[in-house]
Amino acid sequence: VFSKHLQFLNYKELAKVCKELGLDGVDLTVRPGGHVLPEKVKTDLPAAVDAIRAEGLEVPMITTRYVNAFDKNIRDVLVTAKEQGIPYFRIGNHTYDDNGPILPQLEKFTEELRGLAKLAEEIGMTAGYHNHSGMNNVGAPLWDLHRMYEAIGSERLGSNFDTGHATVEGAYGNWQITARLLAPWVRMVAVKDFVFEGRKPKWVPMGQGVVDTAAILGIFREHAAFNGPISMHFEYKVRNDDAMIEEIGKAVKYMRETVYPEAGYKG
C-alpha cells in the first residue's frame, strides 16, 4: 500500500495495521510531509524499515519527489535506501510549458532523467517515473515516457505504471496499446480505479470503476514477465481514518481473489 494513505500512523502502527490487512509490504513515502523526511533519512528510514520488517512485511519501494540528480538530500536518501535493501524508488514529475513546443522540452526532461538513471546505476537502485493524467503532465500520453526510456536505455530507469491515470487518458482502447508499449520498461505498478464524471475522472474503490486492472497486469506478465511491486492507491474521500483502513482491506481482498487470478499471477 502507498503509505500516504496511512500517514496518520507511526511506523509501528503502520506495520501492525498492514500486517493485519494481509498486505505484503509498504510503498513508503520519503519526501516532505511523508512518513520519512529526507533530511532525517539516515535515522528514520532504518527505524521505519525495522518496524515494518518486524511484522514480516517488505519495503520494496520508496516514493520520493526527486526530478534530477542534483536535488537536495537525494544521495543520502538513495544510499540509505540501498543500505536497507530497498530496490526501487519512485521519482518526481515534470510538466510541459503551455506555450512551448513539446519535443525540445522533452529533450530537456530526458537529460534530467538521464542524470537520475546514472545515479541509480551508481548506487544500485531502480527508478520509476509515475504517469499522471491531466493537462501538461509529462507522461500523461505515455508515448513521451517511452521515448525517454528508449533514448536513455538504462535498466535502472523505467515506469511506475499507474493503471488509473493510463486509463483516464485512453479509456476506450489506447490503454491496451500503451500498456503493451511500456511493458518492457515497467518496473513498478500503481493501481487505482475511477469512473468518468463528464470528461474528468472520479476516483472510486477498486473494482467499482472502468479500469481493467487484471488485463493490464496480464499484459505486463505476458509481454515482459513483470514481477515488481504493485502499490495500491486510494484517491477518493472516506469518512475517517478507520474507514481508510477498511477500504484498504477490501482492496487487498479484491486484488488477491479477483485481479491476480485473472491476470495469471498467484495471489
FISEGU-100756 format. One line per field, with one value per residue (C-alpha): residue number from 1; residue in three letters; y negated, z negated, x negated. Coordinates in pm, whole numbers, plus 32768, in hexadecimal, padded with zeros to 4 digits. Each point is the difference from the previous one (the first is absolute). Last residue first. Example, Ala and Ser with C-alpha at 12.3 -4.5 7.8 and 13.67 -1.06 7.14 Angstrom:
k = (2:1)
r = (SER:ALA)
north = (806A:8158)
up = (7D36:7FBE)
east = (7AA9:8089)
% end
This chain:
k = (267:266:265:264:263:262:261:260:259:258:257:256:255:254:253:252:251:250:249:248:247:246:245:244:243:242:241:240:239:238:237:236:235:234:233:232:231:230:229:228:227:226:225:224:223:222:221:220:219:218:217:216:215:214:213:212:211:210:209:208:207:206:205:204:203:202:201:200:199:198:197:196:195:194:193:192:191:190:189:188:187:186:185:184:183:182:181:180:179:178:177:176:175:174:173:172:171:170:169:168:167:166:165:164:163:162:161:160:159:158:157:156:155:154:153:152:151:150:149:148:147:146:145:144:143:142:141:140:139:138:137:136:135:134:133:132:131:130:129:128:127:126:125:124:123:122:121:120:119:118:117:116:115:114:113:112:111:110:109:108:107:106:105:104:103:102:101:100:99:98:97:96:95:94:93:92:91:90:89:88:87:86:85:84:83:82:81:80:79:78:77:76:75:74:73:72:71:70:69:68:67:66:65:64:63:62:61:60:59:58:57:56:55:54:53:52:51:50:49:48:47:46:45:44:43:42:41:40:39:38:37:36:35:34:33:32:31:30:29:28:27:26:25:24:23:22:21:20:19:18:17:16:15:14:13:12:11:10:9:8:7:6:5:4:3:2:1)
r = (GLY:LYS:TYR:GLY:ALA:GLU:PRO:TYR:VAL:THR:GLU:ARG:MET:TYR:LYS:VAL:ALA:LYS:GLY:ILE:GLU:GLU:ILE:MET:ALA:ASP:ASP:ASN:ARG:VAL:LYS:TYR:GLU:PHE:HIS:MET:SER:ILE:PRO:GLY:ASN:PHE:ALA:ALA:HIS:GLU:ARG:PHE:ILE:GLY:LEU:ILE:ALA:ALA:THR:ASP:VAL:VAL:GLY:GLN:GLY:MET:PRO:VAL:TRP:LYS:PRO:LYS:ARG:GLY:GLU:PHE:VAL:PHE:ASP:LYS:VAL:ALA:VAL:MET:ARG:VAL:TRP:PRO:ALA:LEU:LEU:ARG:ALA:THR:ILE:GLN:TRP:ASN:GLY:TYR:ALA:GLY:GLU:VAL:THR:ALA:HIS:GLY:THR:ASP:PHE:ASN:SER:GLY:LEU:ARG:GLU:SER:GLY:ILE:ALA:GLU:TYR:MET:ARG:HIS:LEU:ASP:TRP:LEU:PRO:ALA:GLY:VAL:ASN:ASN:MET:GLY:SER:HIS:ASN:HIS:TYR:GLY:ALA:THR:MET:GLY:ILE:GLU:GLU:ALA:LEU:LYS:ALA:LEU:GLY:ARG:LEU:GLU:GLU:THR:PHE:LYS:GLU:LEU:GLN:PRO:LEU:ILE:PRO:GLY:ASN:ASP:ASP:TYR:THR:HIS:ASN:GLY:ILE:ARG:PHE:TYR:PRO:ILE:GLY:GLN:GLU:LYS:ALA:THR:VAL:LEU:VAL:ASP:ARG:ILE:ASN:LYS:ASP:PHE:ALA:ASN:VAL:TYR:ARG:THR:THR:ILE:MET:PRO:VAL:GLU:LEU:GLY:GLU:ALA:ARG:ILE:ALA:ASP:VAL:ALA:ALA:PRO:LEU:ASP:THR:LYS:VAL:LYS:GLU:PRO:LEU:VAL:HIS:GLY:GLY:PRO:ARG:VAL:THR:LEU:ASP:VAL:GLY:ASP:LEU:GLY:LEU:GLU:LYS:CYS:VAL:LYS:ALA:LEU:GLU:LYS:TYR:ASN:LEU:PHE:GLN:LEU:HIS:LYS:SER:PHE:VAL)
north = (8581:80C9:7F45:8052:7EAF:8093:80AD:7EBF:7F1D:80C5:80A6:7F59:7EA6:7FF7:8073:7EFE:7EF6:8052:7FE3:7EB3:7F7E:8068:7F4C:7ECB:801A:800A:7EBF:7F44:7FDB:8055:7F2A:809C:8011:815C:8094:816A:8043:8129:805D:80A9:814E:7FA3:811E:7EFD:803C:8100:7F84:7E93:8048:80C9:7EDE:7F23:8101:8031:7E8C:7FC6:7E9B:7F98:7FDB:80C3:8108:7F34:7EEF:7EBC:7ED9:7F0E:7FC2:7ED1:7FED:8008:80B5:812F:8127:8056:8110:801C:80CE:7F92:80DF:8023:8046:7FDB:7FC5:8138:7FCB:7E93:803F:811F:7F2A:7EDB:80CC:8094:7EAF:7F6F:80CF:7F47:7F69:7F54:7ED9:806B:8167:7FA3:7F35:812C:8107:7F31:8092:7FBA:8006:802C:7FA2:80EB:80D9:7ECB:7FB3:7E86:7FC6:812D:7F95:7E9B:8069:80F1:7EE4:7F26:8117:8006:7EF9:7F7C:803C:7E93:7F58:7ECF:802E:813D:816B:805B:80F9:8065:8012:8128:800A:8140:8017:805C:7EC3:7FB2:807B:7F2B:7ED3:8041:8025:7EBB:7F4D:8095:7F8D:7E9A:802D:808D:7EDB:7F12:80D0:8005:7E87:7FF2:80FC:7F4E:7EA5:7EEB:7F3D:80DA:806F:8178:8097:80E7:8101:8088:814C:8152:80D6:8172:8102:7FC4:80C9:7F13:7F97:7FAF:7F22:7F4E:7FC8:7F86:7F09:7F7B:7FD3:7F46:7F15:7EC7:803B:801A:814A:7F7D:8012:807C:8016:8146:8140:812A:8165:816F:7FC5:815F:8090:8101:7F27:7FAD:7FA3:7ED3:7F87:8032:7F48:7ED6:7FEB:8028:7EE6:7F1C:7FEB:7FC4:7F75:7ED5:7EF1:80CA:800D:8161:803D:7EEA:7E8A:7FB4:8145:8169:809F:8179:80F5:8104:817B:814C:7F8B:80DA:7EE7:806B:7FE1:7EA7:7F97:807B:7F5F:7EB0:8008:8043:7EEC:7EF9:7FF6:7ECB:8010:813A:7F91:7F75:815D:807D:8166)
up = (81FA:810C:8148:813F:8024:7FB0:7ECA:7F8E:8032:7F5C:7EB3:7FAD:808C:7F7E:7EA4:7FED:807B:7EEF:7EF7:808D:7FEE:7E92:7FA8:80AD:7F3E:7EBA:8063:8041:80E6:8147:812C:813F:805E:7F7E:808F:7FF8:8051:80D7:7FD2:811B:80AC:816B:80F4:8116:8106:7F53:7E9A:8062:80DA:7EE8:7F11:80F0:802A:7E88:7FBF:80F4:7F90:8034:7E99:7ED7:7FF0:7F27:7F45:80BB:8095:80CA:814E:80D7:8154:7F7A:7EB9:806E:7F1A:7F44:7F84:7F68:8032:7FFE:80B5:7FE5:80FA:8148:811F:80CD:7FCC:8071:8162:7F9A:7EEF:80F2:8102:7F05:7F5C:8158:8020:7F71:7EBD:808B:7F28:7ED2:8036:7FDB:7EC8:7F60:8060:7F78:808F:7F2C:8143:803F:7F9F:7F7C:8139:80B2:816F:7FE5:8153:7FDC:7EA7:8078:812E:7F2A:7F0E:811D:8086:7EAA:805E:7E98:7FD6:7FE6:7F6A:80C5:7FC6:7F53:7FC3:7F25:805D:7EE7:8066:7F63:7F89:7FC1:7EF7:8011:7F84:813F:80E1:7F45:8024:8174:8022:7F46:80ED:812D:7F6A:8007:8164:806C:7F62:80DD:8137:7FA7:7FF5:815E:806F:7F75:8097:7EFE:7F8E:7EFA:7F6D:7FCC:7EA6:7F55:7EEF:7ED5:7FD4:7F7F:7F5E:801F:7F6A:7E87:7F4F:7EDA:8079:8150:7F57:7F41:8140:80B1:7EF4:7FBD:8175:8030:7ED9:80D3:8171:80DF:80AD:808E:7FC5:7E98:7F61:7F42:7FDA:7F66:807E:7F9F:7E8C:7F95:7EEE:7EF0:7EE5:7F93:816A:7FDD:7EBB:8080:8143:7F43:7F15:8120:80B9:7ECF:7FA6:814C:80A0:7F18:8109:80F3:7F11:7FD2:7FE3:80F8:7FD7:80D3:80A5:7FA8:8025:7FCC:80F6:7EF4:7FFF:8031:7F8D:7F3E:7F54:7EAA:807F:808A:7EB3:7F39:80E7:8003:7E87:7FD5:80F1:7F89:808F:807E:814C:8059:815D:804B:7FB2:815F:7FBB)
east = (80EB:7F49:7FF8:80BD:80AB:8157:7F73:7F53:812D:8115:7FAB:7EB5:8047:8165:7F99:7EEA:80F3:80FB:7EF1:7F8E:8164:801E:7EBD:8087:8146:7F3E:7F4E:8143:812C:7F52:7FA4:7F7A:7E8F:7FB4:7EBF:7F88:7E92:7F99:7E92:7F41:803F:8039:7FC5:7FD8:810B:80DE:7FDC:8020:812E:809F:7FC7:80C3:8116:801F:8016:811B:8045:816B:8070:8084:7EEE:7F18:80B6:8050:7F43:80D2:7F59:8050:80AA:8163:7FE5:7F38:7FCE:7EC2:7F13:7EA4:7EC6:7E94:7F04:7E85:7EE7:80BA:7F0D:8043:8179:8005:807D:80E6:809E:800F:80BE:80F3:803E:804C:813A:8128:7F7A:7ECC:7F97:80CA:7F8B:7E91:8057:80A7:7EFD:7EDF:7EBE:7ECD:7F3C:7E90:7E9E:7EF3:7FFF:7F82:8042:8008:80A1:80E8:8071:803B:80D0:80C9:8047:807A:80DE:80A9:8106:8009:7E8B:7F9D:8130:806E:8176:8068:7FA6:7ED9:7EED:7F14:7E91:7F47:7E98:7F3C:7EEF:7E8F:7F59:7F41:8118:80FF:7F1A:7FDC:817A:803A:7F14:80AF:814A:7F85:7F83:814F:80B6:7F39:8046:8172:8002:7F6F:810C:8132:7FFB:8023:8131:80A1:7EB2:7FF9:7FFC:7F09:803C:7F43:7F4D:8075:7EF6:7FB6:7F0E:801B:7EF2:7FD8:7EA8:809F:80FF:7EEC:7F3B:813A:8069:7EA1:7FC6:8148:7FD5:803E:803B:7ECC:8054:8145:8178:800B:8158:7FD4:80CA:7F4E:8004:7FEE:8037:8060:80DC:7FB7:8082:7E9C:7FC3:80E2:7F66:7E9D:8051:808D:7ED6:7F09:80B6:8007:7E90:7F4F:813C:8027:7FD0:80D2:812A:8084:8177:8038:8032:7ECD:7F95:7FB5:8158:7FF5:8098:804E:8004:80AE:8158:80F1:80BA:7F7A:7E9A:8045:8098:7ED3:7F00:80AF:802B:7E8C:7F9D:80F7:815E:80BC:7F42:80C0:806D:7EA8:7F78:8049:806E)
% end
